[in-house]
Amino acid sequence: MIELLWLLLPVAAASGWLAAKQSIKAKSATSPFHLTPEYFRGVNYLLNEEPDKAIDVFIQLMEVSSETVETHLALGALFRRRGEVNRAIRIHQNLISRPSLSASQHSLALLELSQDYRRAGLLDRAENLFLELVNSEEHEIYAYRQLLDIYQQEHDWEKAILTARKLANVSPEPIHFIIAHYYCEQADLLRQQGLQEAARQAIQQALQVDPHCVRASILEGTQAVDAGTLEQAIRAFQRVEKQDPDYLTEVLESLQFCFQELQRPLDFTRYLRHILERYGGISPMLMLAKLINHQHGESKAADFIVTQLHKRPSLRGLDLLLDLVISNPDSISRDHLLLLKDMTVQLIKNKHLYKCHHCGFKGKTLHWQCPSCKQWNTIKAIQGQENG
């Protein structure tokens, strides 16, 4: 409460100054300076720790004019930052109700009030004000972005798509890849509802908006697997290589399933070798090593892993090599290898698998939108020594 008293004292001083200034105008220049009774009533409320009543008094004293609008706005914003949203709302509502505001001042007051509503969780009221503000050239882009945040929070992807398209018409920043994600969110929801054809159309719209949308290709491939159209699934999953090869690790297991179901294991082996030669990466190496072990035995698989580890050191590669060596009961250093095995298991268990290239957020699962910085398409699998 002491902090609030100190906060309001400058307001009281400003109010007293304005009240005194108005009183002085009505008197001669030689009349003695005096404060209005309302001012002393407001101070009395402060001293009696009744800040709500004090605020009402000081707001009444500070009549809205070109000289005091900024004071009202600053006071309201200060209350909002302190978490006293109801007081901020009262101040900004009082401003908006004044017919003397210019168009620019009215828009600014609406903007502040919309932020109050968002802070208070009154998203429907905030949405209505932002929809009004998009007609203001000064706040148009900001209002569209705030609307997108609201629609994302509410998972209203239809409104998000429409709003993002409007934002794309007035903003120089690329929006297409975000719109594609909205279509993918929509497709996910439709699939859960069993509306497969509608989901397929949403996926195609995502690819039309952003042909490089990896998420849409993965969704298309997954839907094709569910439908049993494995050739179509393979085409969708292999498209990821051209869209963004950093996401290839997300489709390798699905591709392996498709090739196995079609009885084309050699085609998958050739594809893995192509991926490993062109892009490297631990996941294709491990998968290829397991295939070599299955087809040609432990010795060939171990030779392959050792060769790859010389090129690209990897904890996960070492772990697989230890598995192969431990499986041989004639190994002289079996006990030591078992100890190393336990260590590598713990290291891998505690490792993050994904990292946001925008803010550095790390996690063990793939998020299409970073939970930390809210950017899209920035989280990818960690490659190389950092992830093993």
C-alpha positions in Angstrom: 0.0 0.0 0.0 2.9 2.4 0.8 4.1 1.9 -2.8 0.7 2.8 -4.2 0.6 6.0 -2.0 4.0 7.0 -3.5 2.6 6.2 -7.0 -0.4 8.4 -6.5 1.3 11.3 -4.9 2.6 12.7 -8.3 -0.9 12.3 -9.6 -2.2 14.2 -6.7 0.4 16.9 -7.3 -0.5 17.1 -11.0 -4.2 17.3 -10.2 -3.6 20.0 -7.6 -1.6 21.9 -10.1 -4.3 21.7 -12.8 -7.0 22.6 -10.3 -4.9 25.6 -9.1 -4.2 26.7 -12.6 -7.9 26.7 -13.4 -8.6 28.6 -10.3 -5.9 31.1 -10.9 -7.3 31.9 -14.4 -10.5 33.0 -12.8 -8.6 35.4 -10.4 -6.3 38.3 -10.9 -2.6 37.7 -11.3 -2.0 39.0 -7.8 -4.5 36.7 -6.1 -3.0 34.3 -3.6 -2.5 30.7 -4.7 -5.0 28.2 -3.3 -6.0 24.5 -3.9 -9.6 23.3 -4.3 -11.4 21.3 -1.6 -11.6 18.4 -4.0 -7.8 18.2 -4.0 -7.6 18.0 -0.2 -10.4 15.4 -0.2 -8.3 13.2 -2.6 -5.2 13.6 -0.4 -7.3 12.6 2.6 -8.3 9.4 0.8 -4.7 8.7 0.1 -3.7 9.2 3.7 -6.6 6.9 4.9 -5.4 4.2 2.4 -8.5 4.5 0.2 -6.8 4.6 -3.2 -9.8 3.8 -5.2 -11.7 6.9 -4.0 -8.5 9.0 -4.4 -8.2 7.9 -8.0 -11.8 8.9 -8.7 -11.2 12.3 -7.2 -7.9 13.0 -9.1 -9.4 11.8 -12.4 -12.2 14.3 -12.0 -9.7 17.0 -11.2 -7.7 16.2 -14.3 -10.2 17.2 -16.9 -9.5 15.6 -20.2 -7.8 18.0 -22.5 -5.0 18.1 -25.0 -2.7 18.8 -22.0 -3.8 15.9 -19.8 -4.5 13.0 -22.3 -1.0 11.7 -22.1 -1.1 11.9 -18.3 -4.2 9.7 -18.3 -2.7 7.2 -20.7 0.5 7.0 -18.8 -1.3 6.5 -15.5 -3.4 3.7 -17.0 -0.5 2.0 -18.5 1.4 2.2 -15.2 -1.5 0.5 -13.4 -1.7 -2.2 -16.0 2.0 -3.0 -15.7 1.6 -3.2 -11.9 -1.2 -5.8 -12.4 -4.0 -3.4 -11.3 -5.9 -3.9 -14.5 -9.3 -2.8 -13.2 -8.0 0.6 -12.4 -6.3 0.8 -15.8 -9.6 -0.1 -17.5 -11.5 2.6 -15.5 -9.0 5.3 -16.5 -9.0 4.4 -20.2 -12.8 4.0 -20.3 -13.1 7.4 -18.8 -10.9 8.8 -21.6 -12.8 7.1 -24.4 -16.1 8.5 -23.2 -14.9 12.1 -23.7 -16.0 13.6 -27.0 -13.2 16.2 -26.9 -10.6 13.7 -27.9 -9.1 13.9 -31.4 -9.3 10.9 -33.7 -5.6 10.0 -33.0 -6.1 10.3 -29.2 -9.3 8.2 -29.3 -7.4 5.5 -31.2 -4.6 5.6 -28.7 -7.0 5.3 -25.8 -8.8 2.3 -27.6 -5.4 0.7 -28.0 -4.6 1.0 -24.3 -8.0 -0.3 -23.3 -7.7 -3.3 -25.6 -4.4 -4.1 -23.9 -6.1 -3.8 -20.5 -8.8 -6.3 -21.6 -6.1 -8.8 -22.9 -4.2 -8.5 -19.6 -7.5 -9.2 -17.8 -8.3 -12.2 -19.9 -11.3 -10.5 -21.5 -10.4 -11.7 -25.0 -13.8 -11.1 -26.6 -13.7 -7.4 -25.5 -10.1 -7.1 -26.6 -11.0 -8.7 -30.0 -13.8 -6.2 -30.6 -11.5 -3.2 -29.9 -8.7 -4.6 -32.1 -11.2 -5.1 -34.9 -12.1 -1.4 -34.6 -8.4 -0.4 -34.6 -7.6 -2.2 -37.8 -9.4 0.7 -39.5 -6.8 3.0 -38.0 -3.8 3.4 -40.3 -1.6 4.2 -37.4 -2.4 1.0 -35.4 -3.6 -1.3 -38.2 -0.6 -3.7 -38.3 -0.3 -3.9 -34.5 -4.0 -4.6 -34.2 -3.9 -7.5 -36.8 -0.9 -9.0 -34.9 -2.8 -8.8 -31.6 -5.8 -10.4 -33.2 -3.6 -13.3 -34.5 -2.3 -13.8 -30.9 -5.9 -14.0 -29.6 -7.0 -16.4 -32.3 -4.0 -18.6 -31.7 -4.8 -18.7 -28.0 -8.4 -19.6 -28.8 -7.4 -22.1 -31.5 -9.8 -20.3 -33.9 -7.8 -21.2 -37.0 -10.4 -20.0 -39.5 -10.3 -16.4 -38.1 -6.5 -16.7 -37.8 -6.2 -17.5 -41.5 -8.5 -14.7 -42.6 -6.7 -12.2 -40.3 -3.2 -13.3 -41.4 -4.2 -12.9 -45.1 -5.3 -9.3 -44.3 -2.1 -8.7 -42.4 -0.1 -9.9 -45.4 -1.7 -7.2 -47.5 -0.5 -4.4 -45.3 2.7 -5.8 -43.8 6.1 -6.2 -45.5 7.0 -9.1 -43.3 6.5 -12.7 -44.8 3.3 -14.2 -43.4 2.7 -17.1 -45.8 4.5 -19.7 -43.7 2.4 -18.8 -40.7 -0.8 -19.1 -42.7 0.4 -22.6 -43.8 0.8 -23.6 -40.1 -2.8 -22.4 -39.5 -4.0 -24.6 -42.2 -2.0 -27.5 -40.7 -3.6 -26.8 -37.3 -7.0 -26.9 -39.0 -6.1 -30.2 -40.8 -5.0 -31.8 -37.5 -8.3 -30.8 -35.9 -10.3 -32.1 -38.8 -8.5 -35.4 -38.8 -9.3 -35.9 -35.1 -12.9 -35.3 -36.0 -12.8 -37.9 -38.7 -13.2 -35.4 -41.5 -10.5 -36.8 -43.7 -11.4 -35.1 -47.0 -11.7 -31.7 -45.3 -8.3 -32.4 -43.7 -6.8 -33.3 -47.0 -8.1 -30.0 -48.5 -6.6 -28.0 -45.6 -3.2 -29.7 -46.2 -3.3 -28.9 -49.9 -4.1 -25.3 -49.1 -1.1 -25.2 -46.7 1.1 -26.4 -49.5 -0.4 -23.8 -51.9 0.3 -21.0 -49.5 3.8 -22.3 -48.7 5.2 -25.0 -51.0 8.1 -25.4 -48.5 5.8 -26.3 -45.6 7.4 -29.5 -44.1 4.6 -29.9 -41.7 2.0 -30.2 -44.5 4.1 -32.9 -46.2 4.3 -34.9 -43.0 0.6 -34.6 -42.5 -0.1 -35.6 -46.1 2.2 -38.6 -45.7 0.6 -39.6 -42.4 -2.9 -39.4 -43.8 -1.8 -41.5 -46.8 -0.3 -44.2 -44.5 -3.6 -44.3 -42.6 -5.5 -44.7 -45.9 -3.1 -47.4 -47.1 -1.8 -45.4 -50.1 1.8 -46.0 -49.3 3.3 -44.8 -52.7 1.6 -41.5 -52.1 3.0 -41.4 -48.6 6.5 -42.0 -49.8 6.3 -39.2 -52.2 5.0 -36.9 -49.5 7.7 -37.9 -47.0 10.5 -37.6 -49.5 9.3 -34.1 -50.5 10.7 -33.0 -47.1 14.3 -33.4 -48.5 13.6 -30.6 -50.9 11.6 -28.5 -48.5 14.0 -28.5 -45.6 16.5 -31.4 -45.1 16.9 -30.6 -41.4 13.5 -32.2 -40.8 14.4 -35.5 -42.6 14.9 -37.2 -39.2 11.1 -36.8 -38.6 10.1 -38.9 -41.6 12.7 -41.7 -41.7 10.8 -44.2 -39.6 7.6 -43.6 -41.6 9.6 -44.1 -44.8 11.1 -47.3 -43.5 7.6 -48.6 -42.6 6.3 -47.7 -46.1 9.2 -49.4 -47.9 8.9 -52.5 -45.7 5.2 -52.8 -46.3 5.8 -52.5 -50.1 8.6 -55.1 -49.8 11.2 -52.7 -51.1 13.9 -52.8 -48.3 16.8 -52.2 -50.8 15.2 -49.0 -52.1 15.1 -47.7 -48.5 18.7 -48.7 -47.9 19.7 -46.8 -51.1 17.7 -43.8 -49.9 19.4 -43.8 -46.5 22.9 -43.9 -48.1 21.9 -41.0 -50.3 20.7 -39.0 -47.3 23.8 -39.9 -45.2 26.2 -39.0 -48.0 24.5 -35.7 -48.9 23.5 -34.4 -45.5 25.1 -36.5 -42.8 23.2 -36.8 -39.5 23.1 -39.4 -36.8 19.6 -40.7 -37.4 20.2 -42.0 -40.9 23.5 -43.5 -39.8 22.0 -45.4 -36.9 19.2 -46.7 -39.0 21.5 -47.8 -41.8 23.8 -49.5 -39.3 20.9 -51.5 -37.9 19.9 -52.5 -41.5 23.5 -53.6 -42.2 23.5 -55.6 -39.0 20.3 -57.3 -40.0 21.4 -58.0 -43.5 25.2 -58.7 -43.1 25.9 -59.3 -39.5 27.4 -57.6 -36.5 31.0 -57.4 -37.9 29.9 -55.4 -41.0 27.7 -53.2 -38.9 30.5 -52.5 -36.4 32.9 -51.6 -39.3 30.4 -49.2 -40.7 29.8 -47.5 -37.4 33.5 -47.1 -36.7 34.0 -45.5 -40.1 31.1 -43.1 -39.5 32.3 -42.2 -36.0 35.7 -41.3 -37.4 33.9 -38.8 -39.7 31.3 -37.6 -37.2 31.8 -38.4 -33.5 28.5 -39.3 -31.9 27.4 -40.6 -28.5 24.4 -42.3 -30.0 26.7 -44.0 -32.6 29.0 -45.1 -29.8 26.1 -46.5 -27.9 25.0 -48.6 -30.8 28.6 -49.8 -31.3 28.7 -50.8 -27.7 25.5 -52.8 -28.1 27.1 -54.7 -30.9 30.3 -55.4 -29.0 28.5 -56.4 -25.8 26.4 -58.9 -27.7 29.6 -60.8 -28.3 30.3 -62.9 -25.2 34.0 -63.4 -26.1 34.7 -59.7 -25.6 37.7 -59.4 -23.2 36.6 -55.9 -21.9 33.0 -56.8 -21.5 32.7 -55.4 -17.9 34.3 -52.1 -19.0 32.0 -51.8 -22.0 29.0 -52.4 -19.8 30.1 -49.5 -17.6 30.5 -47.3 -20.6 27.1 -48.5 -21.9 25.5 -47.3 -18.6 27.2 -43.9 -18.9 26.2 -43.4 -22.5 22.6 -44.4 -21.7 22.4 -41.7 -19.0 24.1 -39.1 -21.2 21.6 -39.7 -24.0 18.7 -39.7 -21.5 19.5 -36.2 -20.3 20.3 -34.8 -23.7 17.9 -32.3 -25.4 16.9 -33.5 -28.9 15.6 -30.2 -30.3 16.6 -26.6 -30.3 15.0 -23.3 -31.3 17.4 -21.5 -33.8 15.7 -18.2 -32.9 15.9 -18.1 -29.1 17.9 -21.2 -28.1 15.0 -23.0 -26.4 15.8 -26.7 -26.0 13.5 -29.7 -25.5 13.0 -33.4 -26.1 10.0 -33.1 -28.4 9.3 -31.3 -31.7 7.2 -28.1 -31.4 6.2 -26.5 -34.6 5.7 -23.2 -32.7 8.4 -22.5 -30.1 6.9 -22.4 -26.6 9.4 -19.7 -25.6 9.6 -17.2 -28.4 6.4 -18.2 -30.3 8.2 -18.3 -33.6 7.1 -20.9 -36.2 9.5 -23.4 -37.9 12.5 -22.5 -35.7 12.7 -25.7 -33.6 14.7 -28.5 -35.3 16.6 -31.6 -34.3 20.0 -31.0 -32.9 22.7 -32.5 -35.1 26.3 -33.5 -34.5 28.2 -33.5 -31.2 25.8 -31.4 -29.3 23.2 -34.1 -29.5 25.5 -37.0 -30.0 
